[in-house]
Amino acid sequence: MLRQLKPCGKLHTFIALMRMSIYRSALNKLPRPLLIRLSYVFRIFASVIYRGNTVACPVCGNSFSKFLSYGSDVAFRQNVLCPHCLSLERHRLLWLYLQQRTDLFSGKVKLLHIAPEQCFHGRFKALQNIEYVTGDLESPLAEHHFDLHDVPFDSNSFDAVICNHVMEHVEDDARCMRELYRVLRPGGWAVMQVPIDYSRAVTYEDPEITSPEEREKHFWQKDHLRLYGRDYPERLAAAGFKVKEDDFVKALGEEKAERHRLQSQEIIYFLTK
């Protein structure tokens, strides 16, 4: 009996590894717009396969046996991607932060959302208190398509700006930061998170690193142009923002952070004008 089960176990492991290989290859090689479109079908099946109650997503309100893995070969993480709404650690942390520390869900807010995330897009759009404006260079979720170096909106136009994991992709991040500061109204707020290597004091940039393979090795992803360090808030301040560093994840407690699979190191940079 046991001898018969062993080959099945090996076959099951082999199939699982093949599926993981295909999954990781798709994440790292398919264009982002195509991944967005394919994900609508993928998550229908993933939600069923991973049903359970070990982890929970505060964005979509569902629980699962575990989250999916995600990331490049250099920054690959297990148990982080929600099978239903496709939120990652940073999205779940930000969702809780926006609920508990901002007026986004209660006040009258004109919001500019750059590179709108799937897990947020429909939910923000459904909020009656928000005038919701989305922008991106190529995302099918965005209604306005433009280069962030030249934002096509008047100065002092928005009450709030959300622009997450974008600055590591742009040629001139200082100019893009200044553009978002320009379109934000006085008294408005912004959240502009980026990947940060907290072991680095200074942001790592090298314009001679141009190949996708080398960029992934040095900057964690093939389309990243830099890897931010602990000086990121100083770069935001140089663009004009007042920066509040909020170690919000600690206020949630270890139990909630683990259930939602949040990054214990991530700091929320809450920006005001």
Summary of the structure (lengths in Angstrom):
residues: 273
radius of gyration: 19.8
end to end distance: 70.0
largest distance: 73.5
contacts: 826
relative contact order: 0.11
helix: 38%
strand: 22%
